[in-house]
Amino acid sequence: MSSWEKVSMSYLNRERTFSLAAVVSSILLLCAGCGNSETVHEIEQSDLVGLWKGSGGDSIRFYSDHELKASDLSAFGSEGNGCTGRGVGQWSFYFETDDSVGTLMTSDEASEGSLISVTLSEGGEGECDVDLSVIDEGRSLCIADLDQVCSSDLRFTRQ
């Protein structure tokens, strides 16, 4: 193989590598919009306190003392956790610890966050635990799980 052929082959290999990288990058950019594209947003406690309602009449009222009252939260029960979705409970923000793993914990001392822990007392049946994500730049809440920011279409908006 002549040196011109070697240079030409080298150029073609680089061009093919660049083209493959461009195609892969394009596919990744397109898939970034696939599926659940919600992003979380951090809010202050003062922005959370108050009444939040869903489109089906479901409601949650957050109080500054970390108590909450829930009314007919049908989506809580649909998560398969046996929750009735109504009653009185507690809430707190999750925060990331300073350990090397970045463990998430809840605390009444946390004054802001993007993920909220809700625990409803279920009478003699125990407790119902549900996590809520703060989305839409702090204007909405949705039910969260480990794999998705929002695990249902239900959205609560501040009233």
Residue pairs with C-beta under 8 A, 6 or more apart in sequence:
1 9
36 148
36 149
36 150
38 133
38 135
38 142
38 149
38 150
39 135
39 149
40 114
40 115
40 133
40 134
40 135
40 149
41 114
41 134
41 135
41 136
41 137
41 138
42 112
42 113
42 114
42 134
42 138
43 112
43 113
43 114
43 134
43 138
44 111
44 112
45 64
45 93
45 111
45 112
46 64
47 138
47 158
48 62
48 116
48 134
49 62
49 63
49 64
50 61
50 62
50 158
50 159
51 59
51 60
51 61
51 158
51 159
52 59
52 60
52 61
52 62
52 141
52 156
52 157
52 158
52 159
53 59
53 156
53 157
53 159
54 73
54 75
54 154
54 155
54 156
54 157
55 154
55 155
56 72
56 74
56 154
57 71
57 72
58 70
58 71
58 72
58 73
58 74
58 75
58 85
58 154
58 156
59 70
59 71
59 72
59 73
59 156
60 68
60 69
60 70
60 71
60 73
60 118
60 141
60 156
61 68
61 69
61 70
62 68
62 91
63 69
66 90
66 91
66 92
66 108
67 88
67 89
67 90
67 91
68 88
68 89
68 90
68 91
68 118
68 120
69 87
69 88
69 89
70 76
70 85
70 86
70 87
70 88
70 89
70 118
70 120
71 86
72 85
72 86
73 83
73 85
73 86
73 130
74 85
75 85
75 143
75 152
75 154
76 83
76 84
76 85
76 120
76 128
76 130
76 143
77 83
77 84
77 85
78 152
79 130
79 143
79 145
79 151
79 152
81 128
81 129
81 130
82 122
82 125
82 128
83 120
83 122
83 128
83 130
84 120
84 122
84 128
85 120
85 128
86 120
87 120
87 121
87 122
87 123
88 120
88 121
89 118
89 119
89 120
89 121
89 127
89 128
90 118
90 119
91 116
91 117
91 118
91 119
92 106
92 107
92 108
92 110
92 116
92 117
93 106
93 107
93 110
93 111
93 112
93 113
93 115
93 116
93 117
94 104
94 105
94 106
94 110
94 113
94 114
94 115
94 116
94 117
94 131
95 104
95 105
95 106
95 107
95 110
95 113
96 102
96 103
96 104
97 103
97 104
97 105
104 115
106 117
113 134
114 133
114 134
115 131
115 132
115 133
115 134
115 144
116 131
116 132
116 133
116 134
116 141
117 129
117 131
118 129
118 130
118 131
118 132
119 127
119 128
119 129
120 127
120 128
120 130
121 127
122 128
130 143
131 143
131 144
131 145
132 141
132 142
132 143
132 144
132 156
133 141
133 142
133 143
133 144
133 149
133 150
134 140
134 141
135 141
135 142
135 149
135 150
135 155
136 155
139 157
139 158
140 155
140 156
140 157
141 155
141 156
141 157
142 149
142 150
142 151
142 152
142 154
142 155
142 156
143 150
143 151
143 152
143 154
144 150
144 151
145 151
